[in-house]
Amino acid sequence: MRLANKIALITGGATGIGRATALRFAQEGAQVMVADINDAAGQATATAANGRFVHCDTAQPEQTQTAVAQTAAAFGGLDILVNGAAHLGGMNSVATMPEAEWRAVLSVTLDGVFYASKYAVPEMIKRGGGSIIHIASAEGIMGVANHAAYVTGKSALFGLTRSMAIDFGKQRIRVNAISPGIIDSGRPDINRYKENPKIMQWWRDMTVLDRLGQPEEVAAAALFLASDDSSYITGQNLAVDGGWTIGHPPLPFPD
């Protein structure tokens, strides 16, 4: 098993990509702590992963510190951190966005990643190293209309990834990011959009692989970056997006 004797904390681990990652890590031998604000789904995921659950709003530094501390206390340390918690916010440009929404999105999507990483790093140093994985987004690579706060928060993770990789490489802590594209994660907005054939066709047209991704496909990438298979990779961003970010779809030339 690729994560035998490893201890992982996954924020935003209750549903979607976080849940798939928790289950895959557990299958590969890791002891898993699921951290989320969704208590019912978080506990269900933890049970399915034979792990534990801690309520955690990553926008609150004290709750994030507690999640890290409880992980170390429960399992004896921390080797892997997956920063998956995020706040989508609404569909707004800078001109139309309420100030409270801007702050709410960044407090989870960016500040929460800082908090979790800040408290995780000392625990990883005690273990002789570790792997930190930030779940960014294809939106952070390309930009998306009327999603200014989310795009800002996710794109900032690329700089944070590189900075942390440089700062902690000599402590054998690797830091990488994953940028999912359109993932069929069960998120309410995606479920709603799936009912619109025009949106579904647009999504498919924007990917080389002509389909939505699955949470398990992102989890597989997280497993790679968490495991020793990626032992010489740090400071990188891996797009798991079906080819969304490599270019535009073909022009609709007539036959």
Phi and psi in degrees as a GROMACS rama.xvg file:
@    title "Ramachandran Plot"
@    xaxis  label "Phi"
@    yaxis  label "Psi"
@TYPE xy
-78.0562  -16.4817  ARG-2
-122.886  28.3546  LEU-3
-58.7861  134.752  ALA-4
67.6907  15.3237  ASN-5
-99.6786  151.638  LYS-6
-120.173  126.656  ILE-7
-125.447  140.352  ALA-8
-115.613  127.098  LEU-9
-122  111.356  ILE-10
-83.9589  148.288  THR-11
65.2471  31.7433  GLY-12
-88.5953  3.05086  GLY-13
-74.828  -38.6071  ALA-14
-138.275  171.04  THR-15
57.1388  -131.53  GLY-16
-61.2526  -40.2938  ILE-17
-61.9062  -43.6789  GLY-18
-63.8862  -46.0947  ARG-19
-60.398  -37.6214  ALA-20
-68.4474  -43.0423  THR-21
-59.4213  -44.887  ALA-22
-67.1966  -40.8585  LEU-23
-67.8303  -41.2963  ARG-24
-60.9095  -42.7054  PHE-25
-63.1115  -41.0008  ALA-26
-60.9325  -29.4536  GLN-27
-93.0231  11.2113  GLU-28
102.118  -0.719439  GLY-29
-78.9202  150.79  ALA-30
-90.5086  129.01  GLN-31
-120.5  131.6  VAL-32
-108.838  122.799  MET-33
-97.1529  126.025  VAL-34
-119.634  129.845  ALA-35
-166.801  164.713  ASP-36
-88.7812  -12.6148  ILE-37
-89.6629  95.0173  ASN-38
-64.6671  -45.3259  ASP-39
-65.2906  -50.4014  ALA-40
-68.8159  -35.5539  ALA-41
-63.9538  -43.3285  GLY-42
-66.0109  -38.0072  GLN-43
-63.4633  -42.455  ALA-44
-65.4235  -44.0058  THR-45
-59.9389  -42.0371  ALA-46
-62.7897  -45.13  THR-47
-63.3151  -29.816  ALA-48
-92.2686  5.20936  ALA-49
54.1044  38.7748  ASN-50
-120.477  -147.834  GLY-51
-133.674  161.969  ARG-52
-124.941  142.67  PHE-53
-134.465  130.974  VAL-54
-68.2521  130.466  HIS-55
-154.821  119.092  CYS-56
-95.5907  106.021  ASP-57
-66.5468  -12.2621  THR-58
-72.1545  -13.8351  ALA-59
-103.663  108.802  GLN-60
-57.8538  -36.2999  PRO-61
-67.753  -35.3503  GLU-62
-69.0999  -37.8798  GLN-63
-67.3999  -41.7196  THR-64
-60.9723  -40.4328  GLN-65
-64.5878  -39.9326  THR-66
-61.0369  -42.9874  ALA-67
-65.0737  -44.9227  VAL-68
-63.2753  -41.2278  ALA-69
-67.3287  -34.961  GLN-70
-62.3004  -48.6869  THR-71
-64.0856  -38.2392  ALA-72
-69.8458  -39.2116  ALA-73
-72.4444  -38.3246  ALA-74
-115.933  -9.81318  PHE-75
98.2263  13.5274  GLY-76
154.852  -163.115  GLY-77
-154.416  126.559  LEU-78
-113.972  -29.0267  ASP-79
-135.305  131.735  ILE-80
-123.204  124.779  LEU-81
-110.588  113.298  VAL-82
-89.3025  89.1795  ASN-83
-105.945  -13.1763  GLY-84
-67.2629  137.278  ALA-85
-154.956  162.527  ALA-86
-126.427  119.496  HIS-87
-72.0869  -38.2526  LEU-88
71.2545  -171.983  GLY-89
-93.7411  -173.083  GLY-90
-97.7866  94.5658  MET-91
-142.902  145.57  ASN-92
-85.4803  175.89  SER-93
-59.1428  -35.7033  VAL-94
-70.1969  -30.638  ALA-95
-104.722  -9.11612  THR-96
-76.9092  129.086  MET-97
-63.0862  143.987  PRO-98
-59.1606  -35.3918  GLU-99
-64.7774  -34.1614  ALA-100
-68.481  -43.2941  GLU-101
-54.5234  -47.7878  TRP-102
-68.3715  -38.263  ARG-103
-65.3031  -42.4618  ALA-104
-65.4737  -49.1783  VAL-105
-69.7779  -27.876  LEU-106
-64.6248  -31.1135  SER-107
-95.0423  -51.4067  VAL-108
-66.2832  -31.5334  THR-109
-117.214  -54.0222  LEU-110
-61.0306  -40.0806  ASP-111
-62.7346  -34.3747  GLY-112
-67.3539  -41.118  VAL-113
-59.991  -48.3003  PHE-114
-60.5074  -49.9023  TYR-115
-61.9088  -41.4795  ALA-116
-66.4904  -42.0137  SER-117
-55.8578  -44.4011  LYS-118
-84.6922  -21.9202  TYR-119
-77.6718  -37.0247  ALA-120
-54.2318  -48.8161  VAL-121
-59.2983  -35.6286  PRO-122
-68.0574  -36.4657  GLU-123
-69.6519  -37.5572  MET-124
-60.1286  -38.7165  ILE-125
-60.1315  -30.9573  LYS-126
-90.1558  -1.02364  ARG-127
86.9701  15.8103  GLY-128
135.893  -177.089  GLY-129
174.116  -173.736  GLY-130
-133.797  127.954  SER-131
-114.897  131.096  ILE-132
-125.63  117.715  ILE-133
-93.0543  127.224  HIS-134
-86.5383  102.249  ILE-135
-91.4062  -137.672  ALA-136
-167.787  148.903  SER-137
-59.0128  -27.8713  ALA-138
-61.7021  -33.8924  GLU-139
-71.3678  -23.1641  GLY-140
-79.6106  -45.006  ILE-141
-103.407  -30.6085  MET-142
87.6337  148.103  GLY-143
-141.213  141.295  VAL-144
-62.3269  139.321  ALA-145
57.2809  36.9638  ASN-146
-139.754  45.3774  HIS-147
-60.8433  -42.659  ALA-148
-69.3037  -46.1169  ALA-149
-63.6992  -45.1856  TYR-150
-60.2422  -42.1927  VAL-151
-62.2993  -47.3857  THR-152
-62.6773  -43.3493  GLY-153
-71.9342  -39.6271  LYS-154
-66.79  -31.718  SER-155
-63.8641  -24.5328  ALA-156
-65.6254  -25.2256  LEU-157
-67.1771  -42.9119  PHE-158
-66.2515  -40.5898  GLY-159
-63.6244  -39.2016  LEU-160
-58.9663  -49.6137  THR-161
-64.8555  -43.2541  ARG-162
-62.157  -45.753  SER-163
-65.8989  -37.8512  MET-164
-60.6689  -40.86  ALA-165
-68.3813  -43.8142  ILE-166
-65.8628  -34.4387  ASP-167
-118.934  10.0359  PHE-168
-60.5424  -38.9002  GLY-169
-72.0115  -14.4267  LYS-170
-93.4221  11.4685  GLN-171
63.0733  32.2871  ARG-172
-104.473  118.731  ILE-173
-95.3727  141.916  ARG-174
-132.087  121.595  VAL-175
-138.228  167.335  ASN-176
-124.332  154.363  ALA-177
-122.871  133.863  ILE-178
-114.935  95.4424  SER-179
-70.9313  150.377  PRO-180
-92.298  -137.985  GLY-181
-78.2022  110.826  ILE-182
-113.408  132.706  ILE-183
-79.5406  73.3451  ASP-184
-94.1322  -2.58181  SER-185
85.4234  3.33856  GLY-186
-61.6602  140.071  ARG-187
-55.2669  -40.3613  PRO-188
-66.546  -39.0198  ASP-189
-67.7112  -41.7598  ILE-190
-59.2416  -39.0431  ASN-191
-67.7781  -42.4837  ARG-192
-68.2086  -28.8674  TYR-193
-64.0736  -18.8645  LYS-194
-79.77  -8.04136  GLU-195
-104.046  109.088  ASN-196
-57.8903  -34.2536  PRO-197
-67.0686  -40.6858  LYS-198
-67.3408  -42.0596  ILE-199
-60.0002  -42.1724  MET-200
-66.4678  -38.5179  GLN-201
-62.1627  -45.3959  TRP-202
-58.2861  -46.5136  TRP-203
-65.0716  -39.7703  ARG-204
-65.5207  -26.293  ASP-205
-83.235  -2.38783  MET-206
-118.626  142.749  THR-207
-65.1036  -33.9364  VAL-208
-85.9365  -2.05845  LEU-209
63.0523  37.8124  ASP-210
-165.731  164.813  ARG-211
-77.042  152.537  LEU-212
-85.1398  167.672  GLY-213
-112.149  147.756  GLN-214
-54.5067  -34.2316  PRO-215
-64.2035  -27.1479  GLU-216
-72.4678  -33.7511  GLU-217
-72.0347  -39.2143  VAL-218
-60.4952  -36.1389  ALA-219
-64.5124  -38.3774  ALA-220
-67.2913  -39.9744  ALA-221
-63.3174  -39.5912  ALA-222
-59.8717  -44.9861  LEU-223
-57.8103  -47.3365  PHE-224
-72.5057  -24.3121  LEU-225
-81.2731  -24.2545  ALA-226
-92.7706  172.383  SER-227
-71.5221  -8.38504  ASP-228
-60.8999  -24.6015  ASP-229
-110.685  32.8318  SER-230
-63.2308  -17.4899  SER-231
-114.486  26.9521  TYR-232
-120.402  123.096  ILE-233
-154.531  151.16  THR-234
76.3658  17.8834  GLY-235
-110.347  161.023  GLN-236
-118.773  125.385  ASN-237
-108.268  113.956  LEU-238
-82.88  123.294  ALA-239
-115.325  79.8554  VAL-240
-137.622  12.5072  ASP-241
64.3505  15.4441  GLY-242
93.0866  10.9104  GLY-243
-57.4242  -42.1159  TRP-244
-89.4706  1.86236  THR-245
-91.1709  -9.94647  ILE-246
163.959  -178.317  GLY-247
-88.0744  158.232  HIS-248
-66.6769  160.858  PRO-249
-60.1801  148.498  PRO-250
-68.257  144.434  LEU-251
-80.3237  63.7086  PRO-252
-64.6089  142.848  PHE-253
-67.9112  152.019  PRO-254
